[in-house]
Each structure stands twice: as C-alpha cells, then as structure tokens.
C-alpha cells in the first residue's frame, strides 16, 4: 500500500510565492482589522463609562 504519490509536489513557482504572500498579507490584514475594531470598541466603552 506504500505507493509513491501519483503527482509529486512541484517546486515553488512564482505563482506559488505570490499566493503565499497574498495569504500572509490577508492574515495580517485580518488581524489588524480585528485589533482596530477591538481597540475602537474598548475606547468607546471607556468613553461611555468615565
């Protein structure tokens, strides 16, 4: 049952590098958006309760 993979993994091409960069940028952007949203909510709550 230990047959080799039918299609071996191709070397990382330019498209693969661009895909990786886009995924990393997307993750960073989402994390930044969540952080900005939480900080704005926290500041508004602090402004309400003081």
Predicted model as a PDB file, atoms N, CA, C, CB and O in Angstrom, pLDDT in the B-factor column:
MODEL        1                                                                  
ATOM      1  N   UNK A   1       0.824  -1.212   0.000  1.00 58.00           N  
ATOM      2  CA  UNK A   1       0.000   0.000   0.000  1.00 58.00           C  
ATOM      3  C   UNK A   1       0.859   1.265   0.000  1.00 58.00           C  
ATOM      4  CB  UNK A   1      -0.933   0.005   1.214  1.00 58.00           C  
ATOM      5  O   UNK A   1       0.337   2.375  -0.100  1.00 58.00           O  
ATOM      6  N   UNK A   2       2.170   1.094   0.112  1.00 61.00           N  
ATOM      7  CA  UNK A   2       3.031   2.276   0.210  1.00 61.00           C  
ATOM      8  C   UNK A   2       3.495   2.698  -1.174  1.00 61.00           C  
ATOM      9  CB  UNK A   2       4.248   1.997   1.121  1.00 61.00           C  
ATOM     10  O   UNK A   2       4.694   2.705  -1.455  1.00 61.00           O  
ATOM     11  N   UNK A   3       2.554   3.050  -2.038  1.00 64.00           N  
ATOM     12  CA  UNK A   3       2.916   3.508  -3.377  1.00 64.00           C  
ATOM     13  C   UNK A   3       3.265   4.996  -3.320  1.00 64.00           C  
ATOM     14  CB  UNK A   3       1.757   3.249  -4.389  1.00 64.00           C  
ATOM     15  O   UNK A   3       2.682   5.736  -2.527  1.00 64.00           O  
ATOM     16  N   UNK A   4       4.200   5.437  -4.143  1.00 63.00           N  
ATOM     17  CA  UNK A   4       4.556   6.869  -4.136  1.00 63.00           C  
ATOM     18  C   UNK A   4       3.388   7.735  -4.603  1.00 63.00           C  
ATOM     19  CB  UNK A   4       5.781   7.123  -5.034  1.00 63.00           C  
ATOM     20  O   UNK A   4       2.446   7.250  -5.229  1.00 63.00           O  
ATOM     21  N   UNK A   5       3.470   9.014  -4.288  1.00 64.00           N  
ATOM     22  CA  UNK A   5       2.388   9.930  -4.666  1.00 64.00           C  
ATOM     23  C   UNK A   5       2.238   9.970  -6.180  1.00 64.00           C  
ATOM     24  CB  UNK A   5       2.654  11.348  -4.117  1.00 64.00           C  
ATOM     25  O   UNK A   5       3.245  10.058  -6.883  1.00 64.00           O  
ATOM     26  N   UNK A   6       1.015   9.910  -6.708  1.00 68.00           N  
ATOM     27  CA  UNK A   6       0.814   9.937  -8.173  1.00 68.00           C  
ATOM     28  C   UNK A   6       1.315  11.237  -8.785  1.00 68.00           C  
ATOM     29  CB  UNK A   6      -0.671   9.749  -8.515  1.00 68.00           C  
ATOM     30  O   UNK A   6       1.867  11.229  -9.885  1.00 68.00           O  
ATOM     31  N   UNK A   7       1.126  12.368  -8.079  1.00 70.00           N  
ATOM     32  CA  UNK A   7       1.649  13.631  -8.602  1.00 70.00           C  
ATOM     33  C   UNK A   7       2.531  14.274  -7.536  1.00 70.00           C  
ATOM     34  CB  UNK A   7       0.488  14.595  -9.022  1.00 70.00           C  
ATOM     35  O   UNK A   7       2.029  14.793  -6.539  1.00 70.00           O  
ATOM     36  N   UNK A   8       3.849  14.239  -7.748  1.00 69.00           N  
ATOM     37  CA  UNK A   8       4.750  14.823  -6.761  1.00 69.00           C  
ATOM     38  C   UNK A   8       4.573  16.333  -6.685  1.00 69.00           C  
ATOM     39  CB  UNK A   8       6.200  14.480  -7.096  1.00 69.00           C  
ATOM     40  O   UNK A   8       4.133  16.971  -7.641  1.00 69.00           O  
ATOM     41  N   UNK A   9       4.918  16.885  -5.549  1.00 68.00           N  
ATOM     42  CA  UNK A   9       4.747  18.311  -5.329  1.00 68.00           C  
ATOM     43  C   UNK A   9       5.692  19.100  -6.235  1.00 68.00           C  
ATOM     44  CB  UNK A   9       4.991  18.665  -3.851  1.00 68.00           C  
ATOM     45  O   UNK A   9       6.902  18.881  -6.185  1.00 68.00           O  
ATOM     46  N   UNK A  10       5.171  20.010  -7.059  1.00 64.00           N  
ATOM     47  CA  UNK A  10       6.051  20.778  -7.953  1.00 64.00           C  
ATOM     48  C   UNK A  10       6.855  21.793  -7.155  1.00 64.00           C  
ATOM     49  CB  UNK A  10       5.230  21.493  -9.054  1.00 64.00           C  
ATOM     50  O   UNK A  10       6.446  22.190  -6.064  1.00 64.00           O  
ATOM     51  N   UNK A  11       7.990  22.215  -7.687  1.00 68.00           N  
ATOM     52  CA  UNK A  11       8.778  23.235  -6.992  1.00 68.00           C  
ATOM     53  C   UNK A  11       7.997  24.538  -6.901  1.00 68.00           C  
ATOM     54  CB  UNK A  11      10.121  23.467  -7.709  1.00 68.00           C  
ATOM     55  O   UNK A  11       7.111  24.810  -7.711  1.00 68.00           O  
ATOM     56  N   UNK A  12       8.346  25.338  -5.895  1.00 67.00           N  
ATOM     57  CA  UNK A  12       7.610  26.578  -5.648  1.00 67.00           C  
ATOM     58  C   UNK A  12       7.871  27.551  -6.797  1.00 67.00           C  
ATOM     59  CB  UNK A  12       8.022  27.211  -4.280  1.00 67.00           C  
ATOM     60  O   UNK A  12       8.981  28.054  -6.971  1.00 67.00           O  
ATOM     61  N   UNK A  13       6.826  27.798  -7.569  1.00 84.00           N  
ATOM     62  CA  UNK A  13       6.962  28.699  -8.708  1.00 84.00           C  
ATOM     63  C   UNK A  13       6.620  30.122  -8.278  1.00 84.00           C  
ATOM     64  CB  UNK A  13       6.055  28.248  -9.880  1.00 84.00           C  
ATOM     65  O   UNK A  13       6.318  30.371  -7.111  1.00 84.00           O  
ATOM     66  N   UNK A  14       6.669  31.035  -9.214  1.00 84.00           N  
ATOM     67  CA  UNK A  14       6.360  32.429  -8.913  1.00 84.00           C  
ATOM     68  C   UNK A  14       4.913  32.568  -8.452  1.00 84.00           C  
ATOM     69  CB  UNK A  14       6.616  33.318 -10.141  1.00 84.00           C  
ATOM     70  O   UNK A  14       4.609  33.341  -7.544  1.00 84.00           O  
ATOM     71  N   UNK A  15       4.022  31.804  -9.094  1.00 84.00           N  
ATOM     72  CA  UNK A  15       2.612  31.865  -8.688  1.00 84.00           C  
ATOM     73  C   UNK A  15       2.447  31.389  -7.251  1.00 84.00           C  
ATOM     74  CB  UNK A  15       1.737  31.015  -9.631  1.00 84.00           C  
ATOM     75  O   UNK A  15       1.680  31.976  -6.488  1.00 84.00           O  
ATOM     76  N   UNK A  16       3.162  30.328  -6.877  1.00 86.00           N  
ATOM     77  CA  UNK A  16       3.090  29.830  -5.516  1.00 86.00           C  
ATOM     78  C   UNK A  16       3.592  30.860  -4.520  1.00 86.00           C  
ATOM     79  CB  UNK A  16       3.883  28.551  -5.384  1.00 86.00           C  
ATOM     80  O   UNK A  16       3.005  31.038  -3.453  1.00 86.00           O  
ATOM     81  N   UNK A  17       4.687  31.543  -4.871  1.00 89.00           N  
ATOM     82  CA  UNK A  17       5.215  32.574  -3.981  1.00 89.00           C  
ATOM     83  C   UNK A  17       4.212  33.712  -3.827  1.00 89.00           C  
ATOM     84  CB  UNK A  17       6.556  33.112  -4.512  1.00 89.00           C  
ATOM     85  O   UNK A  17       4.013  34.226  -2.726  1.00 89.00           O  
ATOM     86  N   UNK A  18       3.578  34.107  -4.938  1.00 89.00           N  
ATOM     87  CA  UNK A  18       2.591  35.192  -4.877  1.00 89.00           C  
ATOM     88  C   UNK A  18       1.403  34.763  -4.025  1.00 89.00           C  
ATOM     89  CB  UNK A  18       2.120  35.592  -6.300  1.00 89.00           C  
ATOM     90  O   UNK A  18       0.883  35.554  -3.238  1.00 89.00           O  
ATOM     91  N   UNK A  19       0.970  33.507  -4.180  1.00 92.00           N  
ATOM     92  CA  UNK A  19      -0.141  33.002  -3.372  1.00 92.00           C  
ATOM     93  C   UNK A  19       0.220  33.037  -1.888  1.00 92.00           C  
ATOM     94  CB  UNK A  19      -0.514  31.566  -3.799  1.00 92.00           C  
ATOM     95  O   UNK A  19      -0.592  33.440  -1.055  1.00 92.00           O  
ATOM     96  N   UNK A  20       1.438  32.614  -1.563  1.00 92.00           N  
ATOM     97  CA  UNK A  20       1.854  32.639  -0.162  1.00 92.00           C  
ATOM     98  C   UNK A  20       1.886  34.064   0.369  1.00 92.00           C  
ATOM     99  CB  UNK A  20       3.229  31.987   0.002  1.00 92.00           C  
ATOM    100  O   UNK A  20       1.429  34.321   1.483  1.00 92.00           O  
ATOM    101  N   UNK A  21       2.418  34.986  -0.411  1.00 94.00           N  
ATOM    102  CA  UNK A  21       2.497  36.377   0.031  1.00 94.00           C  
ATOM    103  C   UNK A  21       1.092  36.949   0.235  1.00 94.00           C  
ATOM    104  CB  UNK A  21       3.285  37.228  -0.994  1.00 94.00           C  
ATOM    105  O   UNK A  21       0.844  37.660   1.209  1.00 94.00           O  
ATOM    106  N   UNK A  22       0.177  36.637  -0.686  1.00 95.00           N  
ATOM    107  CA  UNK A  22      -1.194  37.133  -0.547  1.00 95.00           C  
ATOM    108  C   UNK A  22      -1.857  36.551   0.694  1.00 95.00           C  
ATOM    109  CB  UNK A  22      -2.019  36.791  -1.795  1.00 95.00           C  
ATOM    110  O   UNK A  22      -2.570  37.261   1.403  1.00 95.00           O  
ATOM    111  N   UNK A  23      -1.633  35.274   0.962  1.00 95.00           N  
ATOM    112  CA  UNK A  23      -2.227  34.661   2.148  1.00 95.00           C  
ATOM    113  C   UNK A  23      -1.686  35.315   3.413  1.00 95.00           C  
ATOM    114  CB  UNK A  23      -1.952  33.148   2.171  1.00 95.00           C  
ATOM    115  O   UNK A  23      -2.445  35.591   4.342  1.00 95.00           O  
ATOM    116  N   UNK A  24      -0.380  35.563   3.454  1.00 96.00           N  
ATOM    117  CA  UNK A  24       0.222  36.203   4.625  1.00 96.00           C  
ATOM    118  C   UNK A  24      -0.329  37.616   4.790  1.00 96.00           C  
ATOM    119  CB  UNK A  24       1.764  36.236   4.499  1.00 96.00           C  
ATOM    120  O   UNK A  24      -0.660  38.027   5.902  1.00 96.00           O  
ATOM    121  N   UNK A  25      -0.430  38.362   3.688  1.00 97.00           N  
ATOM    122  CA  UNK A  25      -0.973  39.719   3.762  1.00 97.00           C  
ATOM    123  C   UNK A  25      -2.421  39.695   4.227  1.00 97.00           C  
ATOM    124  CB  UNK A  25      -0.867  40.417   2.400  1.00 97.00           C  
ATOM    125  O   UNK A  25      -2.843  40.553   5.003  1.00 97.00           O  
ATOM    126  N   UNK A  26      -3.180  38.717   3.755  1.00 97.00           N  
ATOM    127  CA  UNK A  26      -4.586  38.616   4.156  1.00 97.00           C  
ATOM    128  C   UNK A  26      -4.697  38.338   5.652  1.00 97.00           C  
ATOM    129  CB  UNK A  26      -5.301  37.510   3.354  1.00 97.00           C  
ATOM    130  O   UNK A  26      -5.525  38.935   6.340  1.00 97.00           O  
ATOM    131  N   UNK A  27      -3.859  37.427   6.155  1.00 97.00           N  
ATOM    132  CA  UNK A  27      -3.894  37.108   7.584  1.00 97.00           C  
ATOM    133  C   UNK A  27      -3.510  38.334   8.400  1.00 97.00           C  
ATOM    134  CB  UNK A  27      -2.949  35.925   7.910  1.00 97.00           C  
ATOM    135  O   UNK A  27      -4.146  38.635   9.410  1.00 97.00           O  
ATOM    136  N   UNK A  28      -2.455  39.054   7.959  1.00 97.00           N  
ATOM    137  CA  UNK A  28      -2.030  40.256   8.683  1.00 97.00           C  
ATOM    138  C   UNK A  28      -3.139  41.306   8.645  1.00 97.00           C  
ATOM    139  CB  UNK A  28      -0.720  40.828   8.078  1.00 97.00           C  
ATOM    140  O   UNK A  28      -3.415  41.957   9.654  1.00 97.00           O  
ATOM    141  N   UNK A  29      -3.768  41.470   7.496  1.00 97.00           N  
ATOM    142  CA  UNK A  29      -4.842  42.458   7.388  1.00 97.00           C  
ATOM    143  C   UNK A  29      -6.021  42.118   8.277  1.00 97.00           C  
ATOM    144  CB  UNK A  29      -5.306  42.572   5.954  1.00 97.00           C  
ATOM    145  O   UNK A  29      -6.599  42.997   8.916  1.00 97.00           O  
ATOM    146  N   UNK A  30      -6.383  40.828   8.320  1.00 97.00           N  
ATOM    147  CA  UNK A  30      -7.493  40.435   9.180  1.00 97.00           C  
ATOM    148  C   UNK A  30      -7.151  40.666  10.644  1.00 97.00           C  
ATOM    149  CB  UNK A  30      -7.858  38.968   8.947  1.00 97.00           C  
ATOM    150  O   UNK A  30      -7.980  41.164  11.406  1.00 97.00           O  
ATOM    151  N   UNK A  31      -5.932  40.305  11.042  1.00 97.00           N  
ATOM    152  CA  UNK A  31      -5.527  40.505  12.429  1.00 97.00           C  
ATOM    153  C   UNK A  31      -5.533  41.996  12.769  1.00 97.00           C  
ATOM    154  CB  UNK A  31      -4.129  39.898  12.680  1.00 97.00           C  
ATOM    155  O   UNK A  31      -5.969  42.385  13.853  1.00 97.00           O  
ATOM    156  N   UNK A  32      -5.046  42.835  11.838  1.00 97.00           N  
ATOM    157  CA  UNK A  32      -5.033  44.281  12.078  1.00 97.00           C  
ATOM    158  C   UNK A  32      -6.450  44.825  12.179  1.00 97.00           C  
ATOM    159  CB  UNK A  32      -4.267  45.008  10.962  1.00 97.00           C  
ATOM    160  O   UNK A  32      -6.729  45.677  13.023  1.00 97.00           O  
ATOM    161  N   UNK A  33      -7.346  44.344  11.328  1.00 97.00           N  
ATOM    162  CA  UNK A  33      -8.735  44.806  11.381  1.00 97.00           C  
ATOM    163  C   UNK A  33      -9.402  44.429  12.691  1.00 97.00           C  
ATOM    164  CB  UNK A  33      -9.527  44.232  10.218  1.00 97.00           C  
ATOM    165  O   UNK A  33     -10.104  45.244  13.289  1.00 97.00           O  
ATOM    166  N   UNK A  34      -9.187  43.191  13.144  1.00 97.00           N  
ATOM    167  CA  UNK A  34      -9.777  42.763  14.416  1.00 97.00           C  
ATOM    168  C   UNK A  34      -9.217  43.596  15.559  1.00 97.00           C  
ATOM    169  CB  UNK A  34      -9.513  41.262  14.666  1.00 97.00           C  
ATOM    170  O   UNK A  34      -9.962  44.022  16.442  1.00 97.00           O  
ATOM    171  N   UNK A  35      -7.899  43.832  15.547  1.00 97.00           N  
ATOM    172  CA  UNK A  35      -7.279  44.626  16.604  1.00 97.00           C  
ATOM    173  C   UNK A  35      -7.828  46.052  16.592  1.00 97.00           C  
ATOM    174  CB  UNK A  35      -5.747  44.640  16.442  1.00 97.00           C  
ATOM    175  O   UNK A  35      -8.117  46.615  17.648  1.00 97.00           O  
ATOM    176  N   UNK A  36      -7.972  46.639  15.396  1.00 96.00           N  
ATOM    177  CA  UNK A  36      -8.503  48.002  15.300  1.00 96.00           C  
ATOM    178  C   UNK A  36      -9.939  48.048  15.805  1.00 96.00           C  
ATOM    179  CB  UNK A  36      -8.432  48.513  13.846  1.00 96.00           C  
ATOM    180  O   UNK A  36     -10.318  48.975  16.522  1.00 96.00           O  
ATOM    181  N   UNK A  37     -10.738  47.050  15.434  1.00 96.00           N  
ATOM    182  CA  UNK A  37     -12.131  47.003  15.871  1.00 96.00           C  
ATOM    183  C   UNK A  37     -12.213  46.888  17.393  1.00 96.00           C  
ATOM    184  CB  UNK A  37     -12.867  45.824  15.205  1.00 96.00           C  
ATOM    185  O   UNK A  37     -12.978  47.608  18.035  1.00 96.00           O  
ATOM    186  N   UNK A  38     -11.425  45.984  17.965  1.00 96.00           N  
ATOM    187  CA  UNK A  38     -11.458  45.807  19.417  1.00 96.00           C  
ATOM    188  C   UNK A  38     -10.985  47.070  20.132  1.00 96.00           C  
ATOM    189  CB  UNK A  38     -10.590  44.609  19.831  1.00 96.00           C  
ATOM    190  O   UNK A  38     -11.573  47.462  21.140  1.00 96.00           O  
ATOM    191  N   UNK A  39      -9.947  47.704  19.632  1.00 95.00           N  
ATOM    192  CA  UNK A  39      -9.438  48.903  20.302  1.00 95.00           C  
ATOM    193  C   UNK A  39     -10.454  50.040  20.208  1.00 95.00           C  
ATOM    194  CB  UNK A  39      -8.090  49.339  19.685  1.00 95.00           C  
ATOM    195  O   UNK A  39     -10.637  50.783  21.172  1.00 95.00           O  
ATOM    196  N   UNK A  40     -11.117  50.182  19.055  1.00 94.00           N  
ATOM    197  CA  UNK A  40     -12.122  51.238  18.930  1.00 94.00           C  
ATOM    198  C   UNK A  40     -13.306  50.964  19.850  1.00 94.00           C  
ATOM    199  CB  UNK A  40     -12.600  51.360  17.472  1.00 94.00           C  
ATOM    200  O   UNK A  40     -13.830  51.887  20.472  1.00 94.00           O  
ATOM    201  N   UNK A  41     -13.736  49.699  19.944  1.00 93.00           N  
ATOM    202  CA  UNK A  41     -14.823  49.350  20.855  1.00 93.00           C  
ATOM    203  C   UNK A  41     -14.418  49.626  22.302  1.00 93.00           C  
ATOM    204  CB  UNK A  41     -15.218  47.872  20.683  1.00 93.00           C  
ATOM    205  O   UNK A  41     -15.199  50.180  23.075  1.00 93.00           O  
ATOM    206  N   UNK A  42     -13.202  49.240  22.661  1.00 93.00           N  
ATOM    207  CA  UNK A  42     -12.745  49.448  24.032  1.00 93.00           C  
ATOM    208  C   UNK A  42     -12.685  50.942  24.347  1.00 93.00           C  
ATOM    209  CB  UNK A  42     -11.363  48.793  24.249  1.00 93.00           C  
ATOM    210  O   UNK A  42     -13.088  51.356  25.434  1.00 93.00           O  
ATOM    211  N   UNK A  43     -12.194  51.749  23.425  1.00 93.00           N  
ATOM    212  CA  UNK A  43     -12.098  53.186  23.687  1.00 93.00           C  
ATOM    213  C   UNK A  43     -13.486  53.813  23.796  1.00 93.00           C  
ATOM    214  CB  UNK A  43     -11.288  53.882  22.577  1.00 93.00           C  
ATOM    215  O   UNK A  43     -13.699  54.712  24.610  1.00 93.00           O  
ATOM    216  N   UNK A  44     -14.433  53.342  22.978  1.00 91.00           N  
ATOM    217  CA  UNK A  44     -15.783  53.886  23.074  1.00 91.00           C  
ATOM    218  C   UNK A  44     -16.438  53.491  24.393  1.00 91.00           C  
ATOM    219  CB  UNK A  44     -16.635  53.409  21.897  1.00 91.00           C  
ATOM    220  O   UNK A  44     -17.136  54.297  25.007  1.00 91.00           O  
ATOM    221  N   UNK A  45     -16.214  52.247  24.830  1.00 88.00           N  
ATOM    222  CA  UNK A  45     -16.766  51.841  26.127  1.00 88.00           C  
ATOM    223  C   UNK A  45     -16.138  52.642  27.260  1.00 88.00           C  
ATOM    224  CB  UNK A  45     -16.547  50.339  26.359  1.00 88.00           C  
ATOM    225  O   UNK A  45     -16.827  53.049  28.196  1.00 88.00           O  
ATOM    226  N   UNK A  46     -14.828  52.865  27.176  1.00 88.00           N  
ATOM    227  CA  UNK A  46     -14.143  53.644  28.213  1.00 88.00           C  
ATOM    228  C   UNK A  46     -14.708  55.076  28.207  1.00 88.00           C  
ATOM    229  CB  UNK A  46     -12.580  53.650  27.978  1.00 88.00           C  
ATOM    230  O   UNK A  46     -14.908  55.671  29.266  1.00 88.00           O  
ATOM    231  N   UNK A  47     -14.960  55.615  27.023  1.00 87.00           N  
ATOM    232  CA  UNK A  47     -15.541  56.956  26.946  1.00 87.00           C  
ATOM    233  C   UNK A  47     -16.953  56.994  27.518  1.00 87.00           C  
ATOM    234  CB  UNK A  47     -15.557  57.439  25.502  1.00 87.00           C  
ATOM    235  O   UNK A  47     -17.358  58.006  28.092  1.00 87.00           O  
ATOM    236  N   UNK A  48     -17.713  55.901  27.370  1.00 82.00           N  
ATOM    237  CA  UNK A  48     -19.071  55.868  27.895  1.00 82.00           C  
ATOM    238  C   UNK A  48     -19.074  55.771  29.417  1.00 82.00           C  
ATOM    239  CB  UNK A  48     -19.841  54.699  27.295  1.00 82.00           C  
ATOM    240  O   UNK A  48     -19.884  56.415  30.084  1.00 82.00           O  
ATOM    241  N   UNK A  49     -18.179  54.977  29.954  1.00 81.00           N  
ATOM    242  CA  UNK A  49     -18.241  54.665  31.383  1.00 81.00           C  
ATOM    243  C   UNK A  49     -17.429  55.594  32.256  1.00 81.00           C  
ATOM    244  CB  UNK A  49     -17.785  53.278  31.608  1.00 81.00           C  
ATOM    245  O   UNK A  49     -17.376  55.390  33.468  1.00 81.00           O  
ATOM    246  N   UNK A  50     -16.789  56.611  31.689  1.00 72.00           N  
ATOM    247  CA  UNK A  50     -15.997  57.509  32.542  1.00 72.00           C  
ATOM    248  C   UNK A  50     -16.702  58.853  32.656  1.00 72.00           C  
ATOM    249  CB  UNK A  50     -14.557  57.697  31.975  1.00 72.00           C  
ATOM    250  O   UNK A  50     -16.205  59.756  33.330  1.00 72.00           O  
TER     251      UNK A  50                                                      
ENDMDL                                                                          
END                                                                             
